[in-house]
């Protein structure tokens, strides 16, 4: 990977360059209070783009895996049926993507593209996506109490799977690192200048300092993965987790790594039906409901069990090459019952460790 420098005043010129290349650029903006969000950049809002801000709760994964996506349409004319797939493949760039969300999209890539079956819809959209990662370096604005990317080994600076990475070196300078040939091609623009060894060392020093500012640094992931994979979690632990869950589905809809969906056919006209893919969640009751109404996972704790098994079990880690948790902390922030990933990892670790200690005595 190659690095360059640019002045703070020139950072948003990257957005201008991407727009000039025909990309629809999505970038982070501030609303009222804690409200932050990704939105399309226009001439009117371009100067309101934020470099440092709390990570938006609604993950940008929706730009590569839409919440609701039409897969095909079926039309009837003159007694015949015509089935036609529909593809949405806009040329997009996401500017200001956090490292946890870069890791989330890479996880989706491995799920939808990394095995024998490649999802055509995802593939077409992903090929047209340019990712500009911004490293979290401002402890007051970038890092919340819920962030635990250190535990998931995804941040505060992504190591790969971005096109271009920007890091605030303070004193009015940013370091830009290219992760792909498309990112490196941007270095031909005059806003970029060469970096020195001193800049690289400054980058390392800032990252070392930032890592010490995270409040949530639980390191119990490895032990919890072992317990979940070996089936050592006590039923009472799952029941306690299930009793706290309100079944709102919020943890799933803000997770950058969840891959579950359902497919539904719906009539949209007298002679037209469309098939859509919609985000779904193993935490919701209808996910495992079968024809005839039987549900093998009717109890809430059974569904909680499934969610965390899916994210932490060795089988899935081996298949997808990582824990299905990016450490963004969104689940912890939105959960009313305090059963986000950090809390669950802690509960499992404590309960199982206490049981093992008792058995050893």
C-alpha positions as CSV (number, residue, x, y, z in Angstrom):
1,X,0.0,0.0,0.0
2,X,1.2,3.5,-0.9
3,X,0.8,6.6,1.2
4,X,0.4,10.3,0.5
5,X,-0.3,13.5,2.3
6,X,-2.9,16.2,1.8
7,X,-4.0,19.3,3.5
8,X,-7.1,19.4,5.7
9,X,-8.6,22.0,3.4
10,X,-8.3,19.6,0.5
11,X,-9.9,16.5,2.1
12,X,-13.4,17.2,0.7
13,X,-11.9,17.6,-2.8
14,X,-11.8,13.8,-2.8
15,X,-15.6,13.9,-2.7
16,X,-15.5,16.4,-5.6
17,X,-13.3,14.1,-7.6
18,X,-15.5,11.1,-7.0
19,X,-18.6,13.0,-8.0
20,X,-16.8,14.2,-11.1
21,X,-16.1,10.5,-12.0
22,X,-19.8,9.8,-11.9
23,X,-20.1,8.3,-8.4
24,X,-23.1,9.0,-6.2
25,X,-21.2,9.8,-3.0
26,X,-22.6,9.0,0.4
27,X,-21.0,10.8,3.4
28,X,-21.7,11.3,7.1
29,X,-23.6,14.3,8.4
30,X,-24.8,15.5,11.8
31,X,-28.4,15.9,12.8
32,X,-29.7,17.1,16.1
33,X,-27.9,16.0,19.3
34,X,-26.4,12.5,18.8
35,X,-28.2,11.9,15.5
36,X,-25.7,11.2,12.7
37,X,-26.4,9.6,9.3
38,X,-25.1,8.8,5.9
39,X,-26.7,10.7,3.0
40,X,-26.1,11.6,-0.6
41,X,-23.8,14.5,-1.2
42,X,-25.2,17.4,-3.2
43,X,-24.0,20.8,-4.0
44,X,-26.2,22.1,-1.2
45,X,-24.9,19.9,1.6
46,X,-21.3,19.3,0.4
47,X,-19.7,21.7,3.0
48,X,-21.7,20.0,5.8
49,X,-19.9,16.7,5.5
50,X,-18.3,15.7,8.8
51,X,-14.9,14.0,9.2
52,X,-15.1,13.3,12.9
53,X,-18.4,12.4,14.5
54,X,-20.1,9.6,16.4
55,X,-20.6,6.5,14.1
56,X,-24.1,6.6,12.6
57,X,-26.4,3.9,14.2
58,X,-27.8,2.8,10.8
59,X,-24.9,1.0,9.1
60,X,-23.9,1.9,5.5
61,X,-24.1,-1.8,4.6
62,X,-27.5,-0.9,3.2
63,X,-25.7,0.6,0.1
64,X,-24.4,-2.8,-0.8
65,X,-27.2,-4.9,0.7
66,X,-30.4,-2.9,0.6
67,X,-33.0,-3.3,3.4
68,X,-35.6,-4.1,0.7
69,X,-34.4,-5.2,-2.8
70,X,-36.4,-6.2,-5.8
71,X,-34.9,-9.4,-7.4
72,X,-37.3,-10.0,-10.3
73,X,-40.7,-9.1,-11.7
74,X,-43.3,-11.4,-13.2
75,X,-45.6,-10.0,-15.8
76,X,-48.6,-11.5,-17.6
77,X,-49.5,-10.4,-21.1
78,X,-51.6,-12.1,-23.8
79,X,-51.9,-15.2,-21.6
80,X,-48.1,-15.6,-21.2
81,X,-45.9,-15.0,-18.2
82,X,-42.6,-13.2,-18.5
83,X,-40.0,-13.4,-15.8
84,X,-37.4,-10.7,-15.8
85,X,-34.6,-10.2,-13.2
86,X,-34.1,-6.6,-12.1
87,X,-30.6,-5.3,-11.2
88,X,-29.8,-2.1,-9.3
89,X,-26.1,-1.4,-9.8
90,X,-25.5,2.3,-9.2
91,X,-21.9,3.7,-9.3
92,X,-21.4,4.7,-5.7
93,X,-18.7,5.8,-3.2
94,X,-19.0,5.8,0.5
95,X,-16.9,8.6,2.1
96,X,-16.1,8.6,5.8
97,X,-16.6,4.9,6.4
98,X,-15.4,3.7,9.8
99,X,-13.0,0.8,10.0
100,X,-15.6,-1.4,11.7
101,X,-18.0,-0.8,8.7
102,X,-15.2,-1.6,6.3
103,X,-14.8,-4.9,8.1
104,X,-18.5,-5.4,8.0
105,X,-18.7,-5.1,4.2
106,X,-15.7,-7.4,3.9
107,X,-17.6,-9.9,6.0
108,X,-20.6,-9.6,3.7
109,X,-18.3,-10.1,0.7
110,X,-17.1,-13.4,2.0
111,X,-20.7,-14.5,2.8
112,X,-22.2,-13.5,-0.6
113,X,-19.2,-13.9,-2.9
114,X,-16.6,-16.1,-1.1
115,X,-18.0,-19.5,-1.6
116,X,-19.4,-21.8,-4.4
117,X,-22.4,-19.6,-5.0
118,X,-22.0,-15.9,-5.8
119,X,-25.0,-13.7,-5.3
120,X,-25.4,-11.9,-8.6
121,X,-27.3,-9.0,-7.1
122,X,-24.8,-8.3,-4.4
123,X,-21.9,-8.9,-6.9
124,X,-23.1,-6.3,-9.3
125,X,-23.7,-3.6,-6.7
126,X,-20.4,-4.4,-4.9
127,X,-18.3,-4.0,-8.1
128,X,-19.5,-0.4,-8.4
129,X,-18.7,0.6,-4.8
130,X,-15.7,2.7,-3.9
131,X,-14.8,2.8,-0.1
132,X,-13.1,5.8,1.6
133,X,-12.2,4.8,5.1
134,X,-11.6,7.4,7.8
135,X,-9.5,6.3,10.8
136,X,-11.0,7.1,14.2
137,X,-8.5,9.4,15.8
138,X,-10.7,11.9,17.8
139,X,-11.5,10.3,21.2
140,X,-14.1,12.9,21.9
141,X,-16.2,12.4,18.7
142,X,-15.1,9.2,17.0
143,X,-15.0,6.8,19.9
144,X,-18.1,6.1,22.1
145,X,-18.3,4.2,25.3
146,X,-19.8,1.3,23.3
147,X,-17.0,0.9,20.8
148,X,-14.9,-2.3,21.1
149,X,-13.2,-2.6,17.8
150,X,-10.0,-3.4,19.6
151,X,-11.5,-6.7,20.8
152,X,-12.8,-7.6,17.3
153,X,-9.4,-6.6,15.8
154,X,-11.1,-4.3,13.2
155,X,-10.0,-0.8,14.3
156,X,-9.4,2.0,15.0
157,X,-7.6,1.8,11.6
158,X,-8.6,-0.8,9.0
159,X,-5.6,-2.7,7.6
160,X,-7.2,-3.5,4.2
161,X,-10.4,-3.9,2.1
162,X,-10.8,-0.2,1.5
163,X,-10.0,1.7,-1.7
164,X,-8.6,4.8,0.1
165,X,-8.0,5.5,3.8
166,X,-7.7,8.9,5.4
167,X,-6.2,9.6,8.8
168,X,-6.0,12.9,10.6
169,X,-2.4,13.5,11.5
170,X,-3.5,16.8,13.2
171,X,-1.7,20.1,12.6
172,X,-3.7,20.4,9.4
173,X,-2.5,17.3,7.6
174,X,-4.1,14.0,6.6
175,X,-2.4,10.8,5.5
176,X,-4.0,9.0,2.6
177,X,-3.3,5.3,2.1
178,X,-4.3,3.4,-1.1
179,X,-5.7,-0.1,-0.6
180,X,-6.5,-0.8,-4.3
181,X,-5.4,0.3,-7.7
182,X,-8.5,2.5,-8.0
183,X,-7.5,4.2,-4.8
184,X,-3.9,4.6,-5.9
185,X,-5.1,6.2,-9.2
186,X,-6.3,9.1,-7.2
187,X,-2.8,10.0,-6.1
188,X,-2.2,11.4,-9.6
189,X,-4.3,14.4,-8.5
190,X,-2.2,17.5,-7.4
191,X,-3.8,17.7,-4.0
192,X,-1.6,14.7,-2.9
193,X,2.0,15.1,-2.0
194,X,4.7,12.6,-0.8
195,X,4.8,11.4,2.8
196,X,8.0,11.0,4.8
197,X,9.2,8.5,7.4
198,X,8.4,11.1,10.0
199,X,4.7,11.1,8.9
200,X,4.6,7.3,9.1
201,X,6.0,7.4,12.6
202,X,3.5,10.1,13.6
203,X,0.7,7.9,12.3
204,X,1.9,5.0,14.5
205,X,2.2,7.3,17.6
206,X,-1.3,8.6,17.1
207,X,-2.8,5.1,16.8
208,X,-0.9,4.0,19.9
209,X,-2.4,6.9,21.8
210,X,-5.9,6.4,20.4
211,X,-6.0,2.7,21.4
212,X,-5.5,3.6,25.0
213,X,-8.6,5.8,24.9
214,X,-11.1,3.0,24.4
215,X,-13.2,2.3,27.5
216,X,-14.6,-1.1,26.3
217,X,-11.6,-3.4,26.0
218,X,-13.0,-6.8,27.1
219,X,-10.7,-9.5,25.8
220,X,-13.0,-12.4,26.4
221,X,-13.9,-13.2,22.8
222,X,-11.5,-16.2,22.5
223,X,-12.8,-17.9,25.6
224,X,-16.4,-17.2,24.7
225,X,-15.8,-18.6,21.2
226,X,-14.4,-21.8,22.8
227,X,-17.4,-22.1,25.1
228,X,-20.0,-21.5,22.4
229,X,-18.2,-23.9,20.0
230,X,-18.0,-26.7,22.5
231,X,-21.6,-26.3,23.7
232,X,-20.6,-25.4,27.3
233,X,-23.0,-22.6,27.8
234,X,-25.5,-23.4,30.5
235,X,-29.2,-23.3,29.7
236,X,-29.8,-20.9,32.6
237,X,-27.3,-18.4,31.0
238,X,-29.2,-18.5,27.7
239,X,-32.5,-18.1,29.6
240,X,-31.2,-15.1,31.5
241,X,-30.1,-13.5,28.2
242,X,-33.5,-14.4,26.6
243,X,-35.4,-12.9,29.6
244,X,-33.7,-9.5,29.0
245,X,-34.5,-9.5,25.3
246,X,-37.5,-7.4,24.1
247,X,-37.5,-9.0,20.6
248,X,-37.3,-5.6,18.9
249,X,-34.8,-6.7,16.4
250,X,-32.7,-3.6,16.8
251,X,-29.4,-5.4,17.3
252,X,-29.8,-7.1,13.9
253,X,-30.9,-4.0,11.9
254,X,-27.9,-1.9,13.1
255,X,-25.3,-4.7,12.8
256,X,-22.9,-4.3,9.9
257,X,-22.2,-8.0,9.7
258,X,-25.7,-9.7,9.8
259,X,-26.5,-11.5,6.6
260,X,-30.0,-13.0,7.1
261,X,-32.8,-12.2,4.7
262,X,-36.2,-13.5,3.7
263,X,-37.7,-13.6,0.2
264,X,-41.3,-12.6,-0.5
265,X,-43.5,-12.4,-3.6
266,X,-46.1,-9.6,-3.7
267,X,-48.5,-8.3,-6.2
268,X,-47.9,-4.8,-7.4
269,X,-50.4,-4.6,-10.2
270,X,-53.3,-6.5,-11.8
271,X,-50.8,-8.4,-14.0
272,X,-47.5,-8.0,-12.3
273,X,-45.8,-9.6,-9.3
274,X,-42.4,-8.8,-7.8
275,X,-40.1,-10.8,-5.7
276,X,-38.2,-8.9,-3.0
277,X,-35.4,-9.7,-0.6
278,X,-35.8,-8.2,2.8
279,X,-33.5,-8.1,5.8
280,X,-34.6,-10.7,8.4
281,X,-33.2,-11.8,11.8
282,X,-32.7,-15.1,13.5
283,X,-33.6,-13.2,16.7
284,X,-37.2,-12.7,15.5
285,X,-39.9,-15.3,16.1
286,X,-41.0,-15.7,12.5
287,X,-37.5,-16.5,11.2
288,X,-37.8,-20.2,12.0
289,X,-41.6,-20.6,11.8
290,X,-42.4,-23.5,9.4
291,X,-45.4,-24.2,7.2
292,X,-48.3,-25.2,9.4
293,X,-47.2,-22.8,12.2
294,X,-44.7,-25.0,14.0
295,X,-41.7,-23.1,15.3
296,X,-38.7,-25.1,16.6
297,X,-37.3,-22.0,18.3
298,X,-40.4,-20.6,19.9
299,X,-38.7,-19.6,23.2
300,X,-36.9,-16.3,23.2
301,X,-33.7,-17.7,24.7
302,X,-33.5,-20.3,21.9
303,X,-33.4,-17.5,19.3
304,X,-30.8,-15.6,21.4
305,X,-28.8,-18.8,21.5
306,X,-29.0,-19.0,17.7
307,X,-27.9,-15.4,17.2
308,X,-24.8,-15.7,19.3
309,X,-24.0,-19.2,18.1
310,X,-24.1,-17.8,14.6
311,X,-21.7,-15.0,15.4
312,X,-19.3,-16.8,17.7
313,X,-19.2,-20.5,16.9
314,X,-16.0,-21.9,15.4
315,X,-17.8,-23.5,12.5
316,X,-18.9,-20.1,11.1
317,X,-15.6,-18.4,11.9
318,X,-13.8,-21.1,10.0
319,X,-16.2,-20.7,7.0
320,X,-16.2,-16.9,6.9
321,X,-12.7,-16.3,8.3
322,X,-13.8,-14.0,11.2
323,X,-16.1,-13.6,14.1
324,X,-19.3,-12.1,12.8
325,X,-19.0,-9.1,15.0
326,X,-17.1,-6.0,14.0
327,X,-16.9,-4.3,17.4
328,X,-18.9,-1.2,16.3
329,X,-20.9,-1.2,19.5
330,X,-24.2,-0.4,17.8
331,X,-26.0,-3.4,19.4
332,X,-24.9,-2.3,22.8
333,X,-26.1,1.2,22.1
334,X,-29.6,0.3,20.9
335,X,-30.4,-2.7,23.1
336,X,-33.0,-1.8,25.8
337,X,-32.3,-5.1,27.6
338,X,-28.5,-4.8,27.8
339,X,-27.8,-7.9,25.8
340,X,-25.6,-6.4,23.2
341,X,-22.4,-8.4,22.2
342,X,-20.1,-7.0,25.0
343,X,-22.6,-7.8,27.7
344,X,-23.4,-11.3,26.4
345,X,-19.7,-12.1,26.1
346,X,-19.1,-11.0,29.6
347,X,-22.2,-13.0,31.0
348,X,-21.1,-16.1,29.1
349,X,-17.5,-15.9,30.3
350,X,-18.4,-15.2,33.9
351,X,-21.1,-17.9,34.2
352,X,-19.1,-20.6,32.5
353,X,-15.8,-19.8,34.3
354,X,-17.6,-20.0,37.6
355,X,-19.1,-23.3,36.7
356,X,-15.7,-24.7,35.7
357,X,-14.2,-23.5,38.9
358,X,-16.9,-25.2,41.0
359,X,-16.5,-28.4,39.1
360,X,-12.7,-28.4,39.7
361,X,-13.1,-28.1,43.4
